[in-house]
Amino acid sequence: MITGIDVLTALLDKFGSVDWNINDRTDRFTVISKSGFTKKAEEFAM
């Protein structure tokens, strides 16, 4: 199954639950998909 924008937005929603060192950190995300990404997911990630 190709990874779509729904997966990326779900991860961003969950990110809000992480609250340690919130004022002293830089956030970066890496998402790996064995089956690839939809075009919309790729555009959203840019």
C-alpha atoms as a printed R data frame, in Angstrom:
   type eleno elety resid chain resno      x      y      z
1  ATOM     1    CA   MET     A     1  0.000  0.000  0.000
2  ATOM     2    CA   ILE     A     2  1.381  3.406 -0.968
3  ATOM     3    CA   THR     A     3  1.718  5.876  1.892
4  ATOM     4    CA   GLY     A     4 -0.672  8.806  1.556
5  ATOM     5    CA   ILE     A     5 -1.104 12.219  3.077
6  ATOM     6    CA   ASP     A     6 -3.389 10.728  5.751
7  ATOM     7    CA   VAL     A     7 -0.410  8.960  7.319
8  ATOM     8    CA   LEU     A     8  1.661 12.150  7.368
9  ATOM     9    CA   THR     A     9 -1.101 14.225  8.953
10 ATOM    10    CA   ALA     A    10 -1.712 11.510 11.570
11 ATOM    11    CA   LEU     A    11  1.972 11.614 12.513
12 ATOM    12    CA   LEU     A    12  1.848 15.402 12.832
13 ATOM    13    CA   ASP     A    13 -1.215 15.130 15.069
14 ATOM    14    CA   LYS     A    14  0.601 12.672 17.334
15 ATOM    15    CA   PHE     A    15  3.653 14.928 17.409
16 ATOM    16    CA   GLY     A    16  1.628 17.409 19.462
17 ATOM    17    CA   SER     A    17  1.545 14.895 22.320
18 ATOM    18    CA   VAL     A    18  5.329 15.005 22.759
19 ATOM    19    CA   ASP     A    19  6.106 17.750 25.235
20 ATOM    20    CA   TRP     A    20  9.607 17.244 26.616
21 ATOM    21    CA   ASN     A    21 12.184 20.004 26.117
22 ATOM    22    CA   ILE     A    22  9.623 21.872 24.025
23 ATOM    23    CA   ASN     A    23 11.446 25.211 24.324
24 ATOM    24    CA   ASP     A    24 14.909 23.793 23.744
25 ATOM    25    CA   ARG     A    25 14.736 21.522 20.705
26 ATOM    26    CA   THR     A    26 14.679 21.439 16.927
27 ATOM    27    CA   ASP     A    27 12.167 19.062 15.385
28 ATOM    28    CA   ARG     A    28 12.896 17.080 12.231
29 ATOM    29    CA   PHE     A    29 10.910 14.265 10.679
30 ATOM    30    CA   THR     A    30 11.896 11.305  8.545
31 ATOM    31    CA   VAL     A    31  9.269  9.011  7.088
32 ATOM    32    CA   ILE     A    32 10.288  5.867  5.234
33 ATOM    33    CA   SER     A    33  7.902  3.822  3.129
34 ATOM    34    CA   LYS     A    34  8.816  0.543  1.490
35 ATOM    35    CA   SER     A    35  5.983  0.955 -1.037
36 ATOM    36    CA   GLY     A    36  6.529  4.660 -1.749
37 ATOM    37    CA   PHE     A    37  4.404  7.784 -1.365
38 ATOM    38    CA   THR     A    38  1.493  9.285 -3.244
39 ATOM    39    CA   LYS     A    39  2.179 12.443 -5.224
40 ATOM    40    CA   LYS     A    40  0.065 14.463 -2.751
41 ATOM    41    CA   ALA     A    41  2.072 13.085  0.190
42 ATOM    42    CA   GLU     A    42  5.334 14.053 -1.503
43 ATOM    43    CA   GLU     A    43  4.051 17.578 -2.175
44 ATOM    44    CA   PHE     A    44  2.753 17.910  1.400
45 ATOM    45    CA   ALA     A    45  6.142 16.898  2.800
46 ATOM    46    CA   MET     A    46  7.995 19.566  0.859
